[in-house]
Amino acid sequence: MSLLDAAIAVSGLLLAVAVALTGWRMLRGPGIADRAVAMDLLGLLAVSATALAALASGHLALLDVALGLGLVGFVGAVGVAAFIARASRPPEARDD
């Protein structure tokens, strides 16, 4: 086992722990904002896992997948933030 293989294995283990802890925060978060941040972090961890898979397998096409995941995660985070901002306004200030 080379040093690169060991680093990939350790990184995969750390990513798995981060996904588990983030999933816990997403399920048990005290508020909607905590859950939204956890969802955004899960997207970031998915991008990291895809980039790690690209490094481990040598398939550079997975980097395109990681880029696509990052873009979709960003758009999703903006949408959730807009939903939270709209829901937190008082009813008389809403424009719907």
Secondary structure, DSSP 4 states (H G I P E B T S, - for coil): --HHHHHHHHHHHHHHHHHHHHHHHHHH-SSHHHHHHHHHHHHHHHHHHHHHHHHHH--THHHHHHHHHHHHHHHHHHHHHHHHHHHHS-GGG---
